[in-house]
Amino acid sequence: MTKFDKSKLPSRHVTVGPERAPHRSYYYAMGMTEQEIEQPFVGVVSCWNEAAPCNISLMRQAQAAKAGVREAHGTPREFCTITVTDGIAMGHEGMKSSLVSRDVITDSVELTMRGHCYDALIGLAGCDKSLPGLMMAMVRLNVPSVFMYGGSIMPGEFKGKDVTVMDVFEAVGQHASGNMSDHDLHALECVACPSAGACGGQFTANTMACVSEAIGLALPNSAGAPAPYLSRDEYAAASGRAVMDLIKNNIRPRDIVTRKSLENAATVVAATGGSTNGGLHLPAIAHEAGIDFDLMEVAEIFKKTPYIADLKPGGNFVAKDMYEAGGVPMLLRTLLDGGFLHGDCLTVTGKTLAENLEGITFNHDQKVIYPVTNPLSPTGGVVGLQGSLAPEGAIVKVAGMERLEFTGPALCFDCEEDAFAAVEQGNYKEGDVIVIRYEGPKGGPGMREMLSTTSAIYGQGNGDKVALITDGRFSGATRGFCIGHVGPEAAECGPIALIENGDIISIDASKGTIDLLVDDNILETRRKAWKPRENDFASGTLWKYAQTVGSARKGAVTHPGGAKEKKQYADI
């Protein structure tokens, strides 16, 4: 049995010495033994709740992680944190809570770890924001940590085809335009989500799950298996054992999350045609480590990365298919062999990324992952844009798109609800550039996703006939010419606030440009006449968030980050 020296571990403050007798009495009250009190304390946090299938299997997997910790002579201490599930929050005011929840998750984990002096952390996440939220907490606290994804949902089947929740969102548009019956819509909604697990396409959850392996915070292949598979419990137990090795060897998240590993993570987002939200979350994770890695730097990685994974929403397959084809390890090995990854990055195995991938070979008997020599497209599935409309940048997912240029007149809305109502009623025309503003981090507040609106457009058969621009976000399930994260946002009088109906907007995703074709003198006149728009949130969490949140380009972060840190929690 490994004997751990607690003299430098945070838990010594609550377990060691006669002055901590009152603290130990609490542990005895919970049935803990003297030996368990003397061992390192490992926080095991899950985002379990009954809000949605994304999170429902996390408590089961947390028990397996705890068993792994005990096996390696650690003492697990389980706790839960919140998560807001985007599929439920989508299309109404609840979506304002989504991005905010990422930072609340990070903050709540920090407070729990600090308050109870835990020595290490295992984090189990399900829905979109819970993945970056837990990874941010790990980097912020910098105690030995292992991340684990709870797994994706199984695909549904409708009329002989695999379907996901994206198909249901798009079916709403088909139904509104008279192209789907009440019966078929109901039949689809009943079968689209047949199990526990996060949305099955390469939406935000699966994108960030791939990131967890690429960045080195998760065990190899742990992101792949769907949530119902019992093999997930084996990965959870292995994560418990791994975190104890990290304590023993004093390997911490900031040894793992470096500029190089962040570049690896960005590469995987692009290679899989992943969610545009990757361009928001990677800068936020970097910020916790004190690394400056903003949206446009992420976009530079996207620009030179081949798109090689044929995944929904732009492609044909779901996460389960990629797992069966060879999973994230095969994807990483393919990119590494092609010279697109830094193989010398340390991971939670204690080995480098390249060492983890030894023995992994390319499976030619599958159609999901393409060789880098024969990609779906030579540049990444996600592209950064910059220009007079977005001086601080913007982002668009081009995976699966044929048309990469768009010029048309603006049709402006000052909130998502108004835009959705107009789309549902058909009050737009082919060639329009729909602008949804005052939905940024400050202006929303909360930077809502626009899946309901974009899906309705696609469902009406107009996905390639209009463009949509917002200072808010798009779901990882969004497809079409949809540009998000426009900065500066409207609430800060960015150019998006000055657009008027009929102004011509020009977008070129192949060149990475987005421009408002209006004379500078006219814009200056509009700027002088502009008045801040008040929202309805004058108190509570959303008000508080709006006071502290920064720009989307920097990850919409809410505190100064690792660069301003005076003392690390891990060294208390």
MODADA-V398377 format. One line per field, one symbol per residue. phi: phi as a letter, one per 20 degrees, with the letter a starting at -180 (. if undefined). psi: psi as a letter, one per 30 degrees, with the letter a starting at -180 (. if undefined). burial: b if it has 24 or more other ideal C-beta (glycine too) atoms within 12 Angstrom, else e. A space follows every 10 residues. Layout:
phi=???
psi=???
burial=???
//
This chain:
phi=.feeeefdeg fffccdnffe gffffffffe nfefffffeg edfddcefad fafgdfeffg ffffffffff gemddfcebd cfbdefgeff nbfgffeffg fgffggfffg fffffdlfeb bdcdccehff ffgfffffff flegbcebef oefffeccln cfccfgffgf ffffffendb fgffffffff dfcebfpfgf feefffffff ggffenecfg mfeefggfff ffffffffff fffffffgel edgffeecgf ffffffffgf femffffgfe efgffggfem debegffgff fgfddfecde dfeeddddgg ffgffqmfgf gffffffend cefeffcffn dfgfffefnf cfefebcede fffcffbfdf fccecbrfec geobbbedgn eeedcbcaff cdceafgfff fffgemebcg nfdfddcmcf gefgfolfed fffffffffe ndgddcdccb eecdffefco ecdcmfcfff fdlfgffefd gngedcccff emcbceecgg ffffffffef cgeededdbn fffffffdfe ffgeolecbf nffdfdbegg df
psi=kkjkjgfgke fffgfklffg eeeeeeeefg gkleeeeflk kjkjklhklg elfeffgeee eeeeeeeeee eghljkjkll llkkjeeefk gafffffdee eeeeeeeeee eeeeeghlfl kkkkldldff eeeeeeeeee ehlkkkkkkf lllkklkjhg kkllfeeeef feeeeegggk leeeeeeeff ffigllllkf liaeeeefee eeeefgflkk gffeklefkf feeeeeeeee eeeeeeeegh kleffejlee eeeeeeeeee fghakffefe eeeeeeeffg kjiaefeeee eeegkkjfji kkffbfllee eeefffaeee eeeeeeffgf ljfgkklfff lleeefgkfk lkjfhlgekl lffilelfll fkkklkaffi efllkkjfkf kekgkkklkk jkkgleeeee eeeefghllk fkjkkjlhga eeeelfillh eeeeeeeefg ggegfllkkl galklffkla ijklgkklle fghlffffkl kfkkkkkjfe fhljkjikke eeeeeeeffk kkkkagjgla eeeeefffka leegghlglf affgkfkkef g.
burial=eeebebeebb bbebbbeeee eebeeebeee eeeeebbbbb bbbbbbbbbe bbbbbbbbbb bbbbbbbbbb bbbbbbbbbb bbbbbbbbbb beebbbbbbb bbbbbbbbbb ebbbebbbbb bbbbbbbbbb bbbbbbbbbb bbbbbbbbbb bbbbbbebee ebbbbbbbbb bbbbbbeeeb eeeebeebbe bbbbbbbbbb bbbbbbbbbb bbbbbbbbbb bbbbbbbebe ebbebbbbbb bbbbbbbbee bbbbbbbbbb bbbbbbbbbb bbbbbbbbbb bbbbbbbbbb bebbbbbbbb bbbbbbbbbb bbbbbbbbbb bbbbbbbbbb bbbbbbebeb bbbebbbbbb ebbbebbeeb ebeeeeebbb bbeebbbebb bbbbbbbbbb bbbbbbbbbb beebbbebbb bbbbbbbebb ebbbeeebee ebbbbbbbbb bbbbbbbbbb bbbbbbbbbb ebbeebbbbb bbbbbbbbbb bbbbbbbbbb bbbbbbbbbb eebbbbbbbe ebbbbbbbee eebeeeeeee eeeebeeeee bbeebbeebb bbbbbbbbbe bbeeeeeebb ee
//
